[in-house]
Amino acid sequence: MADATFDRSRFLAALHTRRFGRTLIARAEAGSTNDVAWEALAGGGETGPAAPDGTVVVADAQPRGRGRAGRGWHVTPHRGLALSLLLTEGGDRGRARSLPLAAGLALARALEALGLRADLKWPNDVLVGSRKLAGILCESRRTSGGDAVVIGLGVNVLDAAEDIPPELAECATSLAIEGVRTTREAVAAGFLDALEPVWDAIRAQGAADMLGAWKRRAGFWGRTVTVRSAAGAITGVAHDLDRDGALILRLADGSDVTALAGDVEPAAR
């Protein structure tokens, strides 16, 4: 099996966390880094009996990466960052609902430290302008040790324009395309450095402060949008988030409706 090119020493030198990333599984290829994280939690792999809280999985190539609603997620081998973070402490279902937003906020803060202002799109995308730079997929499971969550992150880091699949060329971008010179290791460390204190604060005090910060980075408030999900489509004015991060839409009759998940797009005129 080929060795991973993700530089463990460079990553650890840039990392300032207490838990997140201190156990690192680096693979040359993983069908899905989320799957590797779940396997590590089950035990018997390179972490021993069971992976500890804060274990991180990265892969140079991820041919079967998945996005929300069962869609695939493209990560250019050796250029994009495919990362999964395992949380086994405090990952109960209530807190887990706000984790996609917490992860998006943390990544936006990490990118800002690298010199790039990013916007957030509910519930799990990080944008530059109208182009998608990163996506987040959170999965939760009930295990014998309690609830656990895996946060999957895909970031376009070193991709050149020709690395973006043609069908995504009009809607995707990368840090390199945006003029940011960095490494996968620096992005991974910056994300974990930003997320650990956010997650600690959510566990100690609830999600209100995080959600307030998230709302300030989203630019669609007051606009009419459509949320499409398996349950159907809802159109209304993006009004607020509820205490768990669900999107509140104000309908034409003045009533509010809450969308728990879905794809947000500008409403057709």
C-alpha positions as CSV (number, residue, x, y, z in Angstrom):
1,M,0.0,0.0,0.0
2,A,1.4,3.4,-1.0
3,D,2.3,5.9,1.7
4,A,0.1,9.0,2.2
5,T,1.7,12.3,1.0
6,F,-0.1,14.3,3.7
7,D,2.8,15.6,5.8
8,R,2.1,14.5,9.4
9,S,5.0,16.5,10.8
10,R,4.0,19.7,9.0
11,F,0.4,19.2,10.2
12,L,1.3,18.6,13.8
13,A,3.7,21.6,13.8
14,A,0.8,23.8,12.8
15,L,-1.8,22.3,15.2
16,H,-2.6,24.0,18.5
17,T,-5.4,21.9,19.8
18,R,-5.7,19.8,23.0
19,R,-7.6,16.9,21.4
20,F,-8.6,17.4,17.8
21,G,-6.1,15.8,15.4
22,R,-3.8,14.5,18.1
23,T,-4.6,11.0,16.8
24,L,-4.2,11.1,13.0
25,I,-4.9,8.4,10.5
26,A,-3.4,9.4,7.1
27,R,-4.2,7.2,4.0
28,A,-3.0,7.4,0.4
29,E,-6.6,6.4,-0.5
30,A,-9.8,5.9,1.3
31,G,-13.2,5.2,-0.3
32,S,-14.6,7.6,2.3
33,T,-12.8,9.2,5.2
34,N,-16.0,9.1,7.1
35,D,-16.1,5.3,6.7
36,V,-12.5,5.0,8.0
37,A,-13.4,7.1,11.0
38,W,-16.4,4.8,11.9
39,E,-14.2,1.8,11.4
40,A,-11.6,3.3,13.7
41,L,-14.3,3.8,16.3
42,A,-15.3,0.2,16.1
43,G,-11.7,-0.8,16.9
44,G,-9.2,-3.2,15.5
45,G,-7.4,-0.7,13.3
46,E,-4.3,1.4,13.6
47,T,-5.6,3.3,16.6
48,G,-6.0,0.2,18.8
49,P,-9.3,-1.0,20.4
50,A,-11.2,2.1,19.6
51,A,-10.3,5.5,18.2
52,P,-10.4,8.3,20.9
53,D,-12.4,11.5,20.8
54,G,-10.9,14.0,18.3
55,T,-9.4,11.4,16.0
56,V,-8.9,12.7,12.5
57,V,-8.7,10.8,9.2
58,V,-7.3,12.4,6.0
59,A,-6.8,10.8,2.6
60,D,-4.8,11.9,-0.5
61,A,-7.6,10.4,-2.7
62,Q,-11.2,9.7,-1.9
63,P,-12.9,8.1,-4.9
64,R,-16.2,7.4,-3.1
65,G,-16.6,10.6,-1.0
66,R,-20.2,11.4,-0.3
67,G,-22.0,14.7,0.2
68,R,-25.4,15.4,1.8
69,A,-28.5,13.5,0.5
70,G,-26.4,10.7,-0.9
71,R,-24.7,12.8,-3.5
72,G,-21.0,12.3,-4.4
73,W,-18.3,14.8,-3.5
74,H,-15.3,15.4,-5.8
75,V,-11.9,15.8,-4.2
76,T,-9.0,16.2,-6.6
77,P,-6.3,13.6,-5.5
78,H,-3.4,15.3,-3.7
79,R,-4.9,18.7,-4.2
80,G,-8.1,18.7,-2.2
81,L,-8.4,18.1,1.5
82,A,-10.6,15.1,2.5
83,L,-10.8,15.1,6.3
84,S,-13.1,13.4,8.9
85,L,-13.2,14.2,12.6
86,L,-14.6,11.7,15.1
87,L,-16.4,13.1,18.2
88,T,-17.3,10.6,20.9
89,E,-17.7,13.0,23.9
90,G,-20.8,15.2,24.1
91,G,-22.1,14.2,20.7
92,D,-25.7,13.7,21.7
93,R,-28.4,14.2,19.1
94,G,-29.4,17.7,20.2
95,R,-25.9,19.1,20.0
96,A,-25.2,17.2,16.8
97,R,-27.9,19.1,14.8
98,S,-25.9,22.3,15.0
99,L,-22.5,20.7,14.1
100,P,-22.6,21.3,10.3
101,L,-23.0,25.0,11.0
102,A,-20.3,25.0,13.7
103,A,-17.9,23.2,11.2
104,G,-18.7,25.8,8.5
105,L,-18.1,28.7,10.9
106,A,-14.8,27.2,12.0
107,L,-13.6,26.6,8.4
108,A,-14.6,30.2,7.5
109,R,-12.5,31.5,10.4
110,A,-9.6,29.4,9.4
111,L,-9.7,30.6,5.8
112,E,-9.9,34.2,7.0
113,A,-6.7,33.6,8.9
114,L,-5.2,32.6,5.6
115,G,-6.4,35.8,3.9
116,L,-9.7,34.7,2.3
117,R,-13.1,35.9,3.3
118,A,-15.7,33.1,2.9
119,D,-19.4,33.2,3.2
120,L,-21.7,30.5,4.6
121,K,-24.7,28.8,2.9
122,W,-27.2,26.9,5.0
123,P,-26.7,24.2,6.1
124,N,-23.3,23.0,5.1
125,D,-21.5,24.9,2.3
126,V,-18.6,27.4,2.4
127,L,-18.6,29.8,-0.6
128,V,-16.5,32.5,-2.1
129,G,-19.0,34.7,-3.9
130,S,-21.4,32.3,-5.5
131,R,-18.9,29.5,-5.9
132,K,-18.6,26.5,-3.6
133,L,-15.2,26.1,-2.0
134,A,-16.0,23.4,0.6
135,G,-18.7,21.1,1.8
136,I,-19.5,19.4,5.1
137,L,-21.3,16.2,5.9
138,C,-22.1,15.2,9.5
139,E,-23.1,11.7,10.4
140,S,-24.3,10.5,13.8
141,R,-24.7,7.0,15.2
142,R,-25.7,5.5,18.5
143,T,-23.0,3.2,19.7
144,S,-22.5,1.0,22.7
145,G,-20.5,3.8,24.3
146,G,-23.1,6.5,23.5
147,D,-23.8,8.8,20.6
148,A,-20.9,9.6,18.3
149,V,-20.6,12.0,15.4
150,V,-18.2,12.1,12.4
151,I,-17.7,15.5,10.7
152,G,-16.7,15.0,7.1
153,L,-15.0,18.0,5.3
154,G,-14.0,18.4,1.7
155,V,-12.0,21.6,0.7
156,N,-10.7,22.5,-2.7
157,V,-7.2,23.6,-1.7
158,L,-4.6,23.3,-4.5
159,D,-6.9,22.7,-7.4
160,A,-6.2,24.6,-10.6
161,A,-9.1,25.5,-12.9
162,E,-8.5,22.5,-15.1
163,D,-8.8,20.2,-12.0
164,I,-12.4,21.2,-11.5
165,P,-14.8,18.8,-13.3
166,P,-16.5,20.5,-16.3
167,E,-19.9,20.1,-14.8
168,L,-18.8,22.1,-11.7
169,A,-16.7,24.7,-13.5
170,E,-19.3,27.4,-13.1
171,C,-20.1,26.8,-9.5
172,A,-16.9,25.6,-7.8
173,T,-13.6,27.3,-6.8
174,S,-10.5,26.5,-4.8
175,L,-8.1,28.4,-2.5
176,A,-5.4,28.3,-5.3
177,I,-7.9,29.8,-7.8
178,E,-8.7,32.5,-5.3
179,G,-5.0,33.4,-5.0
180,V,-4.4,31.8,-1.6
181,R,-1.1,30.0,-1.4
182,T,-1.3,27.3,1.3
183,T,-1.2,23.6,2.0
184,R,-3.6,20.9,2.8
185,E,-1.9,20.5,6.2
186,A,-2.3,24.2,7.1
187,V,-6.0,24.2,6.2
188,A,-6.6,21.0,8.2
189,A,-4.8,22.4,11.3
190,G,-6.5,25.8,11.0
191,F,-9.9,24.2,10.8
192,L,-9.3,22.0,13.8
193,D,-7.8,24.9,15.8
194,A,-10.9,27.0,15.1
195,L,-13.4,24.2,15.7
196,E,-12.2,22.8,19.0
197,P,-13.1,26.0,21.1
198,V,-16.4,26.4,19.2
199,W,-17.3,22.8,20.1
200,D,-16.2,23.2,23.7
201,A,-18.4,26.3,24.0
202,I,-21.4,24.5,22.6
203,R,-21.0,21.7,25.1
204,A,-20.6,24.1,28.0
205,Q,-23.1,26.9,27.1
206,G,-25.2,25.8,24.2
207,A,-25.1,26.8,20.5
208,A,-26.5,30.4,20.7
209,D,-23.2,32.3,20.4
210,M,-22.1,30.0,17.5
211,L,-25.4,30.5,15.7
212,G,-25.2,34.2,16.1
213,A,-21.7,34.2,14.6
214,W,-22.8,31.9,11.8
215,K,-25.7,34.2,10.9
216,R,-23.4,37.2,10.5
217,R,-21.5,35.3,7.8
218,A,-24.5,34.3,5.8
219,G,-25.7,36.8,3.2
220,F,-29.2,35.5,2.3
221,W,-31.2,37.0,5.2
222,G,-34.3,38.9,4.0
223,R,-34.2,37.2,0.6
224,T,-36.9,34.9,-0.8
225,V,-35.5,31.4,-1.2
226,T,-36.7,27.9,-1.9
227,V,-35.6,25.0,0.3
228,R,-35.8,21.6,-1.5
229,S,-35.7,18.4,0.4
230,A,-37.1,14.9,0.2
231,A,-40.3,16.2,1.8
232,G,-40.9,18.7,-0.9
233,A,-40.1,22.4,-1.6
234,I,-40.8,25.4,0.7
235,T,-40.5,29.0,-0.5
236,G,-40.3,31.9,1.9
237,V,-38.1,34.7,3.2
238,A,-34.9,33.6,5.0
239,H,-35.7,34.9,8.4
240,D,-33.7,33.3,11.2
241,L,-32.2,30.1,12.7
242,D,-33.8,28.1,15.5
243,R,-31.9,27.0,18.6
244,D,-30.6,23.9,16.8
245,G,-29.6,25.7,13.5
246,A,-32.7,24.8,11.5
247,L,-33.7,27.5,9.0
248,I,-36.8,29.6,9.7
249,L,-38.6,30.9,6.6
250,R,-41.4,33.5,6.7
251,L,-44.2,32.7,4.4
252,A,-46.3,35.1,2.3
253,D,-49.1,34.9,4.9
254,G,-46.7,36.0,7.7
255,S,-46.4,32.7,9.3
256,D,-43.1,30.9,10.0
257,V,-42.1,27.4,8.9
258,T,-38.9,25.6,9.9
259,A,-36.7,23.7,7.5
260,L,-34.6,21.0,9.1
261,A,-32.6,20.2,6.0
262,G,-32.5,20.8,2.3
263,D,-30.9,22.7,-0.6
264,V,-31.3,26.4,-0.5
265,E,-31.6,28.3,-3.8
266,P,-33.0,31.7,-4.9
267,A,-36.7,31.5,-5.5
268,A,-37.9,31.5,-9.1
269,R,-39.4,34.8,-10.1
